[in-house]
């Protein structure tokens, strides 16, 4: 199936996006003078405790800008749009829409490495020194389109997924806007063996203290890392790798041993309590000699 190519000189754009990382591109397109006749975003969701729902970050940004917003993908075909721009939309665009509206997608990885749902988190967990912003054709298959533009981005040694997501969102917005304004160059097929970025699971975030400290720090950098203490869930939000420490899982004040090296607990969150420094937590909990993180409550 041959899909329509992005037209030169596009001025009117149907925007598809849902989470925070997509907001900078929407704002940049508006600031650059492109018309946005419609924004298609995910449905309102419950985003905390209670039954109250709230709009997606993209929907809220669009409403603040006075733009028309819909959850129906086919609505993009009833407006005058030259191009569809997709950033972390979260839904499959059906063939009938792809055949009628030229579309490009912003994906935050060095495709074909990390196709799929969690490219930022998987790059950090793998210890990748760099990632990329890729502007690609939107096709029916998962992240398999040709590349129109790509920029390499270094990943900071201690950078969290949340911090990297902000940087990629802002840099991606600039690349998308510039590429549309200057005109799409000749696209190139993705080269290399594909690697898939599966959605992050609860078990991915479970800290196994027999692993090296450097690997465990990557898990913490993703966000939501957890272990147990005295059989209760215990979250760890920030750590520092140190050279020496106790045996794996064992505590010495705010140090915890690993399979190789140790981690200093910088920011933690015991069950039912707010975040606090590892030192303050240890002073309050006063773990006894030989007491472990990752006790019988794990699993």
N, C-alpha and C positions, 0 to 999 in steps of 0.2 A: 504494500500500500504506500503510495506517495502522498506525503503530507505537505501542505503549503509552507513555503519558506517565509521567514520574517521579511517584511517589505522594507525597502529603503525609505527613510524619511517618515517613519511612523510617528504620528502625533497623538493618537487616541488609544489608550491602553486599558484593557480590562484586567484588573489585578486580582490574583488568587493567592490568599495567604491566611494563616491562622495565628501562630504564636508570636512571641516578642521578637524573635530574630527576623521576622518579615517586615516589621514596622519601619525600620530605617529605609528600606527600598521604597515602600509606599510614599514616605515623606520626601525622599530624594526625587522621585518622579514628579511629585507635585511641585517641589521647589524648582525643578528644571523646566517647568512650563508645560509638561505633558497633561493632556486632558485625561481624567479618569472617570468615565461615565458610569462605571459600576465596580464594586468590590465584592468578591465572592469569598466568604469565610465560613469557618466551622460554626456549628450550632452553639448557642449559649449553654454553658455547663456549670455545674456546681463546683466551685473552686475553693471550698473550705468546709468547715463544719456547718451544719444546718441545711435547710432545703432551698435557700435562695440561690438563684442562678445569676451568672454574670456573663457579659459578652467576651468573646476572644479578644486578645490584645489588638489584633488587626481590625476587628469590627469596631472596637471602642475608638481607635485612632481615626478610622474612616468617619464615624459619626461626629467626632470632634471637628473634622474637616468639612462637614456638611455633605459628604458623599453618599450616594445610594449604596446600600448594602443588602446582600441577599445570601441565602445558604444554597440556592438552587443553581447548579452549574450551567444549565441551559439558558438561564437569564442573560448570560454573556453574549448570546447570539441575537438578542433582541435590541441591543444597543449598537451604535456606530463605533466600532473599535477596529483599529488596524492590527492590533497585536495583543496577545494575552501574555502576561508575565506571572509566573508561578514561583512562589517562595514558601516552602514548607507548608503547603496547603493541607496535606494530610488525607486527601481523597483521590481516587483514580479519576482522571478526566476521561470520559467516554469517547469512543472513536468518532461518533457523530459530531462532537464538538471539535476534536482535533482536525477533522477533515474540512471544517468551515472557518476556523479561526487559527491563524498562525500563532504558535506558542513557543516560548522559551522558558527554561527552568533554571533557577539559581540553586546549586547544590554545593554544600560546604565540605568538599573533600577533593583529593587529587584523583579523580575518576580515571580508571575503573576501580581504584582502591576505595573501599568503604562506600559501596552502593548500599542504599537502604536507610533504615529508620534512625540509626544513632551514630552517624559518622564522627561527630565531635568526641563523644564518649569513647568510642572504639579506638580512635587514633591515640587518645591519652592512655588508655589501658594498655595498648600495644607498645607504648614508649616511642611513638613516631616523633622525630624531631621537627617535622614540617607537616602541614596539610595544604589545602588549596581552596580557592573559590573557583568553581566551574560554572560557566554559563553554557547550557546544553540544549539541544533540541528535545522537545517533549515527545516521547513515543509511548506506545502501549506497554512496552516491557520496562521493568524496574531500572531506572537510571541508566539506560543503555544508549541514549541519544548521542549524536555527534557533538563535538565540543566547538563552540563558537569563540570562546575566550576563557583564559584560565590564568590565575595569579597564585604563585606559591606564597604561603604564609608560615612563618616560623612559630613553633609552639614553645612558649616559655617553660623553663625547667620546672618551675613551681606554679605555673598558670593553671587555674581551675577551669573546668568545663564552662562554668557560668561566665568567667572572664573572657575566655576564648570565644564563646558564643557572641558576646557583645562586639568584640573586635571583628569577627567574621561578618556579622550583620552589617556593621558600618562600612567595612571595606567592600563587601559584596554590593551594597547599595551604590557605591561610587562606580564600581566596575559595570554594573548593569546599566546605569544611567549613561555612562560614557559610551558603552557599546551600542546602545540604541541610537544615541545622538550622532555618533560618528559613522554608523552603518555597520552591519554585520559583515565580517570578513568571511573568506571561504572556511567552511567548517571542516574539521578533521575527525576521523573515527577515533574512538577510544583505543588506546594501545596498552597491551599488557594483560596479565591475568586478573580477572575480577576478584575482589574480596568483598564479602558482604557484611554489613554493619547491622547485626541483629539488635533488636530492641533490648535495652538494659533490663535485666531481671533483678529481683530481690537477692537472688543467690550471687549474682555478679558483684553485689555490693557488700557481701558478707566477708569479713576479714578473717583470713586463715593465717594464724600467727606463725605457721611453719614456713610461709613464703618469705622471700627477702624483703627488707624494709623498703627498698626502692620500688618494688612492685606494689606493696601495700599503700605507699604514698600515692601512687597513681589512682588506686581505687578511691582514696579519700578525696583526691582532686576532682573526681567525677561528681561527687556530692551524694550524701545519703548513706555513706559507709556505716556499717554497724557491726557490733559484736554483742556480747552480753557481759554483765557484771552482777554477781549475786542473783543469777537467773533472770534478770530483767534486761530488756533491750537497752543498749547503750550506743549512742551515735557519736561518731568522731568526725569533726568538720575540718580540722586543720592539724597537720603534724609537721615535724621537722625530723629529717633523717640524721641520726648520729651514729658514730662508728661502733661504739661498744655499748653493751647493756646486759640485762639479765637473760635468762632462758626464754624461749618462745612463749609469749602470753603472760609471763611473769611481770609483776609491777615493782618498780622502785620509784616511789613518789610519782612524778609525772612521766617516767620512762616506762616503755613496755618493750620486752624483748621480741625479736622475730627470728626467723630461720637464718638470717644473715644481717647483722647490725641491729639497730634498735630505732624506735621512734619516740620522739618527745611529743607528748600530747599538748598541743597548743590550744585547741578549742574543742570542747566535748559537750554532750547533752545527755545527762542521765534520764532515765524514764520519768516522765511527768514533771520535768524541770526545764528551765530555759538554758540556753547555751551559756557556758562559763569557761574560764581558762582551765587547762588541765591541772595547773598548780592549785587553784582554788578548790577544784573538785577533790583532789587528793587530800588536801588539808581537811576537808569536811568528811570525806568517806573513810579516811584513814585505813586503807587496805593493809591487812596483816601480812607478815612475812610469808611468802609463798602463795599469796592469793593471786588469782588469775583473771585476766580478761579472756572471754571465750570459755566460760565455765559450762556446766551441764545444761544451762539454758539455751545453748546454741543448737541450731538445727531447724 
